Amino acid sequence: GSGNYGTCCAEMDIWEANSMASAYTPHPCTVTEQTRCEGTDCGDGDQRYDGVCDKDGCDFNSFRMGDKSFLGPGLTVDTTKKFTVVTQFLTSDNTTSGDLVEIRRLYVQNGRVIQNSKTNIPGMDAYDSITTDFCNAQKTTFGDTNSFQSKGGLKAMGDAFAKGMVLVMSVWDDHAVNMLWLDSNYPTTADATKPGIA
């Protein structure tokens, strides 16, 4: 967002998608209560990494992570047909009070459970969920700023969940870059063959 807005603790983008692409992305924040940001704290423009929240997040987008045949019309998860999206939040001790250590994605279509795709990027292990190791490897391999970890990572996300979150559903557009980060090459000036750009 831009300007003055209320933010708190974290944002979990659980389903950013269209028929051609999908991502799920945790965005931790350094603030622990509802906060109205001003100026630099909002992280706008060139101050993206100086704000109180991690604007990039740690995304899992199957296409971006190297599996170009996983989700879309006629693919493994066929977006021309009904399917169910399942997101699991796992803690360090498998209790509701443990630290968040993994966010896992599954799909169910035609009565069949479809495991999430695995990363297929040179230099990265075959991850299939969001973990601290996955996020660190992704940021390193893609040459991205690791704002996710510096803003608290999965631990901060779990702490925010413990405080309670509000479900918001919207048809959303990104006027800054026209949603290119979801289903195209971004940044547009970068080499699309470089990992993380397409």
TARAVEN-V70132 format. One record per residue. N is the residue number from 1. PSI is psi as a letter, one per 30 degrees, with the letter a starting at -180 (999 if undefined). OMEGA is omega in radians with two decimals (999 if undefined). Layout:
n=N psi=PSI omega=OMEGA
n=N psi=PSI omega=OMEGA
This chain:
n=1 psi=l omega=3.10
n=2 psi=l omega=3.14
n=3 psi=a omega=-3.11
n=4 psi=k omega=3.12
n=5 psi=l omega=3.11
n=6 psi=k omega=3.08
n=7 psi=l omega=3.06
n=8 psi=k omega=2.77
n=9 psi=e omega=-3.10
n=10 psi=l omega=3.02
n=11 psi=k omega=3.08
n=12 psi=j omega=3.06
n=13 psi=j omega=-2.96
n=14 psi=f omega=-3.13
n=15 psi=i omega=3.02
n=16 psi=j omega=-2.94
n=17 psi=l omega=2.87
n=18 psi=a omega=-3.07
n=19 psi=f omega=-3.06
n=20 psi=f omega=-3.04
n=21 psi=l omega=3.03
n=22 psi=l omega=3.05
n=23 psi=l omega=2.91
n=24 psi=k omega=-2.87
n=25 psi=j omega=2.98
n=26 psi=k omega=3.13
n=27 psi=j omega=3.12
n=28 psi=l omega=3.10
n=29 psi=l omega=3.12
n=30 psi=f omega=3.10
n=31 psi=l omega=-3.07
n=32 psi=g omega=3.05
n=33 psi=l omega=-3.11
n=34 psi=k omega=-3.01
n=35 psi=k omega=3.02
n=36 psi=j omega=-3.09
n=37 psi=l omega=3.09
n=38 psi=k omega=3.03
n=39 psi=b omega=-3.06
n=40 psi=e omega=-3.11
n=41 psi=f omega=3.12
n=42 psi=f omega=3.10
n=43 psi=g omega=-3.10
n=44 psi=l omega=3.03
n=45 psi=b omega=-3.10
n=46 psi=f omega=-3.13
n=47 psi=g omega=-3.06
n=48 psi=e omega=-3.05
n=49 psi=g omega=3.13
n=50 psi=f omega=-3.12
n=51 psi=l omega=-3.10
n=52 psi=f omega=-3.13
n=53 psi=l omega=3.11
n=54 psi=j omega=-3.08
n=55 psi=e omega=-3.12
n=56 psi=e omega=-3.04
n=57 psi=a omega=3.05
n=58 psi=j omega=-2.99
n=59 psi=k omega=2.92
n=60 psi=j omega=3.09
n=61 psi=j omega=-3.02
n=62 psi=e omega=-3.13
n=63 psi=e omega=-3.14
n=64 psi=e omega=-3.13
n=65 psi=g omega=2.94
n=66 psi=f omega=3.09
n=67 psi=j omega=-3.03
n=68 psi=g omega=-3.12
n=69 psi=g omega=-3.01
n=70 psi=e omega=-3.03
n=71 psi=k omega=3.12
n=72 psi=l omega=-3.14
n=73 psi=k omega=3.10
n=74 psi=g omega=-3.10
n=75 psi=a omega=-3.08
n=76 psi=e omega=2.93
n=77 psi=j omega=-3.02
n=78 psi=j omega=-3.06
n=79 psi=g omega=3.03
n=80 psi=f omega=-3.13
n=81 psi=l omega=-3.14
n=82 psi=k omega=3.03
n=83 psi=l omega=3.14
n=84 psi=k omega=3.11
n=85 psi=k omega=3.14
n=86 psi=k omega=3.09
n=87 psi=k omega=-3.10
n=88 psi=k omega=3.12
n=89 psi=j omega=-3.07
n=90 psi=k omega=-3.13
n=91 psi=l omega=-3.08
n=92 psi=f omega=-3.11
n=93 psi=g omega=3.13
n=94 psi=g omega=3.02
n=95 psi=l omega=3.12
n=96 psi=f omega=-3.14
n=97 psi=f omega=3.13
n=98 psi=l omega=3.10
n=99 psi=k omega=3.07
n=100 psi=k omega=-3.12
n=101 psi=f omega=-3.10
n=102 psi=k omega=3.00
n=103 psi=j omega=-3.00
n=104 psi=k omega=-3.13
n=105 psi=k omega=3.04
n=106 psi=l omega=3.05
n=107 psi=k omega=3.05
n=108 psi=k omega=-3.14
n=109 psi=k omega=-3.13
n=110 psi=h omega=3.11
n=111 psi=g omega=-3.09
n=112 psi=k omega=3.07
n=113 psi=k omega=3.13
n=114 psi=j omega=3.09
n=115 psi=l omega=3.11
n=116 psi=l omega=3.07
n=117 psi=l omega=3.10
n=118 psi=k omega=3.09
n=119 psi=k omega=3.11
n=120 psi=i omega=-3.09
n=121 psi=k omega=3.09
n=122 psi=k omega=3.14
n=123 psi=f omega=3.12
n=124 psi=k omega=2.99
n=125 psi=l omega=-3.12
n=126 psi=i omega=3.11
n=127 psi=k omega=3.06
n=128 psi=g omega=3.12
n=129 psi=l omega=3.12
n=130 psi=j omega=3.06
n=131 psi=l omega=3.08
n=132 psi=e omega=3.13
n=133 psi=e omega=3.11
n=134 psi=e omega=-3.09
n=135 psi=e omega=3.13
n=136 psi=e omega=3.14
n=137 psi=e omega=3.13
n=138 psi=e omega=-3.10
n=139 psi=e omega=3.13
n=140 psi=e omega=-3.09
n=141 psi=e omega=-3.12
n=142 psi=f omega=-3.12
n=143 psi=g omega=-3.11
n=144 psi=l omega=3.03
n=145 psi=k omega=-3.10
n=146 psi=i omega=3.09
n=147 psi=f omega=3.13
n=148 psi=e omega=-3.13
n=149 psi=e omega=-3.09
n=150 psi=f omega=3.09
n=151 psi=g omega=3.02
n=152 psi=f omega=3.05
n=153 psi=a omega=-3.08
n=154 psi=e omega=3.12
n=155 psi=e omega=3.12
n=156 psi=e omega=3.09
n=157 psi=e omega=-3.14
n=158 psi=e omega=3.11
n=159 psi=e omega=3.12
n=160 psi=e omega=3.09
n=161 psi=e omega=-3.11
n=162 psi=f omega=3.12
n=163 psi=f omega=-3.09
n=164 psi=k omega=-3.14
n=165 psi=l omega=3.13
n=166 psi=k omega=3.07
n=167 psi=k omega=3.10
n=168 psi=k omega=3.08
n=169 psi=k omega=-3.11
n=170 psi=l omega=2.90
n=171 psi=j omega=-2.89
n=172 psi=k omega=3.04
n=173 psi=l omega=-3.08
n=174 psi=j omega=-3.06
n=175 psi=f omega=-3.10
n=176 psi=e omega=-3.08
n=177 psi=g omega=3.01
n=178 psi=h omega=3.08
n=179 psi=g omega=-3.10
n=180 psi=f omega=3.13
n=181 psi=f omega=-3.10
n=182 psi=e omega=-2.94
n=183 psi=g omega=3.13
n=184 psi=a omega=3.08
n=185 psi=k omega=-3.14
n=186 psi=k omega=-0.02
n=187 psi=l omega=-3.07
n=188 psi=f omega=-3.13
n=189 psi=f omega=-3.09
n=190 psi=l omega=3.12
n=191 psi=j omega=-3.07
n=192 psi=f omega=3.10
n=193 psi=f omega=3.11
n=194 psi=k omega=-3.10
n=195 psi=k omega=3.07
n=196 psi=f omega=-3.10
n=197 psi=e omega=3.12
n=198 psi=999 omega=999
